Amino acid sequence: MNLLKRWLVFMLALFVAAWLIPGIRVENDGWVVYAITAAILALLNAILLPILKTLSCGLIVLTLGLFSLVLNAGVFMLSSYLAQTWFHVGYIVDDFWAALFGSLIVSVVSMLFSSDKKKKRNDD
C-alpha cells in the first residue's frame, strides 16, 4: 500500500511540474503518461540516484550540496528520455532548466508526503 501511495504522489508531482513549468509538456493520454513516467522516475530515484550520489560524493561536498540538484535534474531528464524512447509516452522536458525546476517540484511534493507520513507515525 505504501508503494501505491508513493507512486500516486509522484504522479501528482509530475502533473504539478508539467502544469507550472513551461518547458515540460505532456502529449497524448495524460494520466497514462503520468503513471508510466512516475514509475520510471521512482525506479531511477531508488536505484540510479544513490549510485550517482555515492560516486560524486566529493563533488557534492565541494559544492556544499548544490551538485545534488544537478544530479536530480539529470535523473529527471533521463526519466523523460526513457519514457519517450522505451515506452513511447509523451512526457517531454525541453532543457536543463525545465528539468531542474521540475525536479525541485517533485522533491518538494515528495518531501511533503514523507513529512506527513512521519507525523502520522509520531501521532500513533
C-alpha angles and dihedrals in degrees: 000000000000091000091053092051091049091049091051090050090053089050091052092046092051089049091052091047092051090047096049104034116068093205093061120075139168125219129193122359104013105205094039088054091049092048095051094042091048090054091049093047092048091051093048091047091050099044114018103032096060090050092050092047091050092050093047097040093122093052091048090053092045092054093042092246098311093114087064087069090055090051091050091050091049092051089047091053091045091053090052091049093049092047090053100043105033103029100026095227123139110240097137125188110190104198147349095274092054088049091049094052092041092052090049091054092048090048093050094048091047091048091051089051093049093048089051089052092050091048091054090050092052092049093056 
